[in-house]
Amino acid sequence: MSASDYEGLPSPADATQACLGFERWQEAAQETTDAPLATFMRDLAADAAGHRLLASLFGNSPFLTHSALREPDLLRRLVQQGAEATFAELLAGLNRDLTAARDDRASLMRFLRIAKRRTALLVAIADMAGWWDVVRVTAALSDFADQALGAAVAHLLRAAAVRGEIEVASDTDPAVESGLIILAMGKLGARELNYSSDIDLIVLYDRYKVEYRGRRTLQDCFVRLARDLVRLLQDHTEDGYVFRTDLRLRPDPGSTPLAMTVLAAETYYEGMGQNW
């Protein structure tokens, strides 16, 4: 990328924090055992365009400062490949990580949170520098949310199958013909997520498509899945969280379970005189 690509970045609002960020960047370069990455980090700070990029992050946002210090390799790829190629690579890498961790909830949660941090850093830089317009920014954030949600749902369905509660048609894609329906509402449904958006979901299931073999009830199974989905996405760990997740947009949330049958939802909306 050329120096002119960085001209749109804002100047640091806090010069003291910018200086502190550069000190921590140099310390991180000294501490890494990846020699080529250490060289890149030193060269980036010394280069005029790279210095402007880092100063804009360090002097304007503690979150982006923390993210940049944790993800120097992402910055290397961004500088070398550009935003679009790096974002595509990030999503592809997420697929690989999630496949490897599909049966390990702790690893899955960690990978999702790291991917969220990387996505936020990359998209914020593309946004601040003017490389992406608001439509591309919100689309990228929404693309990541879709993928994260899909990975979480696949993990939970597979776990329910392992417990002997349900049968899944495909181990590699357990959502297929599972009877589970996740409706994205609000900003995610409109593909307009911003950096601080929560995700509004409605969890439904088609009881005629589910092969339930558990000891309790089908509703208990899917209510548990809905609760676990919220925890998986929004519980805070040392790596942060993925998304605050709100299930209150379902019909009559004060009296209905977290997961509803499709028939119950249809009946509710028909009673309200609305089309489903």
C-alpha positions as CSV (number, residue, x, y, z in Angstrom):
1,M,0.0,0.0,0.0
2,S,1.2,3.5,-0.8
3,A,1.7,6.4,1.6
4,S,-1.3,8.1,0.2
5,D,-3.5,5.3,1.4
6,Y,-2.9,6.4,5.0
7,E,-3.6,10.1,4.5
8,G,-7.3,9.7,5.6
9,L,-6.3,8.4,9.0
10,P,-7.1,10.9,11.9
11,S,-4.3,12.4,13.8
12,P,-3.9,11.2,17.4
13,A,-6.1,13.0,19.8
14,D,-4.0,12.1,22.8
15,A,-0.2,12.5,22.1
16,T,0.7,11.0,25.5
17,Q,-1.2,7.8,24.8
18,A,0.3,7.7,21.3
19,C,3.8,7.8,22.7
20,L,3.0,5.2,25.3
21,G,1.6,3.0,22.5
22,F,4.8,3.3,20.5
23,E,6.8,2.3,23.6
24,R,4.7,-0.8,24.1
25,W,5.0,-1.6,20.4
26,Q,8.7,-1.6,20.5
27,E,8.7,-3.7,23.6
28,A,6.4,-6.2,21.9
29,A,8.8,-6.3,18.9
30,Q,11.7,-7.1,21.2
31,E,9.8,-9.8,23.0
32,T,8.4,-11.7,20.0
33,T,10.3,-14.9,19.0
34,D,9.2,-14.3,15.3
35,A,12.2,-12.6,13.8
36,P,10.5,-11.5,10.5
37,L,7.6,-10.1,12.5
38,A,9.9,-8.2,14.8
39,T,11.6,-6.7,11.8
40,F,8.2,-5.7,10.3
41,M,7.1,-4.1,13.6
42,R,10.3,-2.0,13.8
43,D,10.1,-1.0,10.1
44,L,6.5,-0.1,10.4
45,A,7.1,2.3,13.3
46,A,10.0,3.9,11.4
47,D,8.2,4.3,8.1
48,A,6.3,7.6,7.7
49,A,3.0,6.0,6.5
50,G,3.3,3.1,9.1
51,H,4.0,5.6,11.9
52,R,0.9,7.5,10.9
53,L,-1.1,4.3,11.0
54,L,0.1,3.3,14.5
55,A,-0.2,6.9,15.9
56,S,-3.8,7.0,14.7
57,L,-4.5,3.8,16.6
58,F,-2.5,4.5,19.7
59,G,-3.6,8.1,20.1
60,N,-7.3,7.6,19.5
61,S,-8.5,4.3,20.9
62,P,-7.4,2.2,23.9
63,F,-9.3,-0.8,22.4
64,L,-7.5,-0.5,19.0
65,T,-4.2,0.0,20.8
66,H,-4.7,-3.2,22.7
67,S,-5.8,-5.0,19.6
68,A,-2.9,-3.8,17.5
69,L,-0.4,-4.9,20.2
70,R,-2.1,-8.3,20.3
71,E,-2.3,-8.7,16.6
72,P,0.8,-7.3,14.9
73,D,0.7,-10.1,12.3
74,L,-2.7,-8.9,11.2
75,L,-1.3,-5.5,10.6
76,R,1.5,-7.0,8.6
77,R,-0.9,-8.8,6.3
78,L,-3.1,-5.7,6.1
79,V,-0.1,-3.5,5.0
80,Q,1.1,-6.2,2.5
81,Q,-2.2,-7.4,1.1
82,G,-4.8,-4.7,1.6
83,A,-8.1,-4.8,3.5
84,E,-10.2,-7.0,1.2
85,A,-7.7,-9.8,0.9
86,T,-6.9,-9.8,4.6
87,F,-10.5,-9.9,5.6
88,A,-11.2,-12.8,3.2
89,E,-8.1,-14.6,4.7
90,L,-9.4,-13.9,8.2
91,L,-12.8,-15.5,7.5
92,A,-11.1,-18.5,5.9
93,G,-8.8,-18.9,8.9
94,L,-11.7,-18.6,11.2
95,N,-13.3,-21.6,9.4
96,R,-10.2,-23.6,9.9
97,D,-9.9,-22.8,13.6
98,L,-13.5,-23.5,14.3
99,T,-13.4,-26.8,12.5
100,A,-10.4,-27.8,14.6
101,A,-12.2,-26.7,17.8
102,R,-15.7,-27.8,16.9
103,D,-16.0,-30.2,19.9
104,D,-14.1,-28.2,22.4
105,R,-16.3,-25.4,23.8
106,A,-13.5,-23.5,25.6
107,S,-11.3,-23.5,22.4
108,L,-14.3,-22.5,20.3
109,M,-15.1,-19.5,22.6
110,R,-11.4,-18.4,22.5
111,F,-11.2,-18.6,18.7
112,L,-14.4,-16.7,18.3
113,R,-13.2,-13.9,20.6
114,I,-9.8,-13.6,18.9
115,A,-11.5,-13.5,15.5
116,K,-13.8,-10.8,16.8
117,R,-10.9,-8.7,17.9
118,R,-9.1,-9.2,14.6
119,T,-12.2,-8.3,12.6
120,A,-12.8,-5.2,14.7
121,L,-9.2,-4.0,14.2
122,L,-9.2,-4.6,10.5
123,V,-12.6,-3.1,9.8
124,A,-11.8,0.0,12.0
125,I,-8.6,0.7,10.1
126,A,-10.4,0.4,6.8
127,D,-13.1,2.6,8.0
128,M,-10.8,5.3,9.6
129,A,-8.6,5.4,6.5
130,G,-11.5,5.8,4.2
131,W,-10.8,2.6,2.3
132,W,-14.3,1.2,3.0
133,D,-17.6,3.1,3.0
134,V,-20.2,2.6,5.7
135,V,-22.0,-0.1,3.6
136,R,-18.9,-2.2,3.3
137,V,-18.1,-1.7,7.0
138,T,-21.5,-2.8,8.2
139,A,-21.5,-5.7,5.7
140,A,-18.1,-7.0,6.9
141,L,-19.2,-6.8,10.6
142,S,-22.4,-8.6,9.7
143,D,-20.5,-11.3,7.7
144,F,-18.4,-12.0,10.7
145,A,-21.5,-12.2,12.9
146,D,-23.2,-14.7,10.5
147,Q,-20.1,-16.9,10.5
148,A,-19.7,-16.7,14.3
149,L,-23.3,-17.5,14.9
150,G,-23.2,-20.4,12.4
151,A,-20.2,-21.9,14.2
152,A,-21.8,-21.6,17.6
153,V,-25.1,-23.2,16.5
154,A,-23.2,-26.1,14.8
155,H,-21.2,-26.7,17.9
156,L,-24.4,-26.8,20.1
157,L,-26.3,-29.1,17.8
158,R,-23.4,-31.4,17.5
159,A,-23.1,-31.5,21.3
160,A,-26.8,-32.3,21.7
161,A,-26.3,-35.2,19.2
162,V,-23.3,-36.5,21.2
163,R,-25.5,-36.4,24.4
164,G,-28.0,-38.6,22.5
165,E,-30.8,-35.9,22.6
166,I,-31.2,-35.4,18.9
167,E,-30.1,-36.8,15.6
168,V,-28.3,-34.7,13.0
169,A,-28.4,-35.4,9.2
170,S,-24.8,-34.2,8.7
171,D,-21.9,-34.2,11.2
172,T,-20.1,-31.6,9.1
173,D,-23.1,-29.3,8.8
174,P,-25.5,-30.3,11.7
175,A,-27.8,-27.3,11.1
176,V,-29.0,-28.9,7.8
177,E,-32.5,-30.5,8.3
178,S,-32.1,-30.0,12.1
179,G,-35.4,-28.3,12.6
180,L,-33.6,-25.3,14.3
181,I,-34.3,-21.8,12.9
182,I,-32.4,-18.8,14.0
183,L,-33.9,-15.5,12.8
184,A,-31.6,-12.5,12.9
185,M,-33.6,-9.3,13.7
186,G,-32.6,-5.7,14.1
187,K,-29.2,-4.6,12.7
188,L,-27.9,-8.0,12.0
189,G,-31.1,-8.9,10.1
190,A,-30.6,-5.8,8.0
191,R,-26.9,-6.4,7.6
192,E,-26.2,-3.1,9.3
193,L,-24.1,-4.1,12.4
194,N,-21.9,-1.4,13.8
195,Y,-19.0,-1.9,16.2
196,S,-21.0,-1.9,19.4
197,S,-24.2,-3.6,18.1
198,D,-25.7,-6.5,20.0
199,I,-27.4,-9.2,18.0
200,D,-31.2,-9.7,18.3
201,L,-32.2,-13.3,17.6
202,I,-35.4,-15.4,17.6
203,V,-34.9,-19.1,18.2
204,L,-37.5,-21.4,16.7
205,Y,-37.7,-25.1,16.1
206,D,-39.9,-27.3,13.9
207,R,-40.9,-30.2,16.1
208,Y,-41.9,-32.3,13.1
209,K,-38.3,-32.2,11.8
210,V,-36.5,-33.1,15.0
211,E,-35.6,-36.6,15.9
212,Y,-35.6,-36.2,19.7
213,R,-34.3,-39.0,21.9
214,G,-33.7,-37.2,25.1
215,R,-35.1,-37.9,28.6
216,R,-36.9,-34.6,29.1
217,T,-38.8,-32.7,26.5
218,L,-38.0,-31.3,23.1
219,Q,-38.7,-27.8,24.4
220,D,-36.2,-28.3,27.3
221,C,-33.6,-29.3,24.7
222,F,-34.0,-26.2,22.6
223,V,-34.4,-23.8,25.5
224,R,-31.1,-25.2,26.8
225,L,-29.5,-24.7,23.4
226,A,-30.7,-21.1,23.3
227,R,-29.3,-20.4,26.8
228,D,-26.0,-22.0,25.8
229,L,-25.9,-19.9,22.6
230,V,-26.2,-16.7,24.6
231,R,-23.4,-17.8,27.0
232,L,-21.1,-18.9,24.2
233,L,-21.4,-15.6,22.4
234,Q,-21.6,-13.0,25.3
235,D,-19.8,-14.4,28.3
236,H,-16.7,-12.4,29.1
237,T,-13.4,-14.2,29.2
238,E,-9.8,-13.0,29.2
239,D,-10.2,-12.6,25.4
240,G,-13.4,-10.5,25.7
241,Y,-16.7,-11.5,24.3
242,V,-18.2,-11.9,20.8
243,F,-21.6,-10.3,20.9
244,R,-24.2,-9.3,23.4
245,T,-27.1,-11.5,22.5
246,D,-30.7,-10.5,23.0
247,L,-33.6,-13.0,22.6
248,R,-36.3,-10.6,23.7
249,L,-37.7,-9.9,20.3
250,R,-39.5,-13.2,20.2
251,P,-43.3,-13.1,20.5
252,D,-44.5,-12.1,24.0
253,P,-41.1,-12.5,25.6
254,G,-42.5,-12.1,29.1
255,S,-44.4,-15.4,28.9
256,T,-42.9,-17.5,26.1
257,P,-39.8,-19.8,26.4
258,L,-36.4,-18.7,24.9
259,A,-37.0,-21.2,22.1
260,M,-40.5,-21.5,20.5
261,T,-42.0,-23.9,18.1
262,V,-42.7,-22.6,14.6
263,L,-46.4,-23.4,15.1
264,A,-46.5,-21.4,18.4
265,A,-44.9,-18.4,16.6
266,E,-47.3,-18.7,13.7
267,T,-50.3,-18.9,16.0
268,Y,-49.2,-15.9,18.0
269,Y,-48.8,-13.7,14.9
270,E,-52.1,-14.9,13.4
271,G,-53.8,-14.0,16.6
272,M,-52.3,-10.5,16.3
273,G,-53.5,-10.2,12.8
274,Q,-50.0,-10.2,11.3
275,N,-48.5,-12.3,8.6
276,W,-45.6,-14.5,9.6
